[in-house]
Amino acid sequence: MASPPIPPQLDHLVTRPFSFYPAIIGIEHNEWLFRKASWSEILVLNCKSGAEIWISRRYIGEVSRVDDPVLIVGLNRELEYKGGMIVPFQRRVIEMPVAVGGASMPAAERGEPAPIVGIRVASATDRKAIKLICGAVIAFIVMAVFVIYVSRPRVVFTTRDQTYLGLTGRDDRTAVVLKLGEPATDHWQSDNGELQYEALAYPDKHLTVILMGSDRKSVHYIGAMDQSWTPVHAVPLRSGGSTDSLLRGLHRF
């Protein structure tokens, strides 16, 4: 009867040592030589102990193509040397001891699988609600920024400012026009009165320059109003104070 052929993947191991991966449990030295093969098993020799063992062919896997630093023969599963033969290795599960006074879990309960917790996927209605909430939050933020921008305090010049756009209490109409240019409109408050008031409007600068004098030829700069007719600048008076109160009592004309 013809001898069984050597497995093709092991035919070059006749004279070359190799190692199993994973290593066989229970055998310390993992270096082997191939001896022979049967139809169902192969015989290998341990290089250190000289022990010969038979291994079923169904456990033999691929042989590495590279032998640096050592040639590797793969095993399909973990094996154990037990009682003079090779058997599949079975890992043992160590059960934790029950605490004193504690009741052990019945075997039936331990065998039951853990309950499956369903994960609810957001529906189309939920997604629409989330979009509406996000839109409302964004709209609120935009509105808050707009309100802050609109209601932020305006810069108001006080009597301590000596000049406003280069204007002082010594400037007459000619000086104002030289510094600011010709006004868009020019109004007098009235033809009669002990004091004459002239308003020079500069819409591009968002202000109206106010001049005052005992007559129209002697008017001088006393301050400026913004678009809402609120004083934004007043000039100091020699007697103390400023023209701010005078401007606040002046009606729009």
Secondary structure, DSSP 8 states (H G I E B T S, - for coil): -------GGGGGGSSS-BEEES--BT-S---EEEEEE-SSEEEEEETTT--EEEEEGGGEEEE-S--SS--EEEESS-EEEETTEEEE-----------TT-----HHHHHS-----------HHHHHHHHHHHHHHHHHHHHHHHHHHHHS------TT-S-BTTB-TT-BHHHHHHHH-S-SEEEES-SSSSSEEEEEEEGGGTEEEEEEESSTTS-EEEEEE-TTS-EEEE-B-TTSSBSHHHHHT----
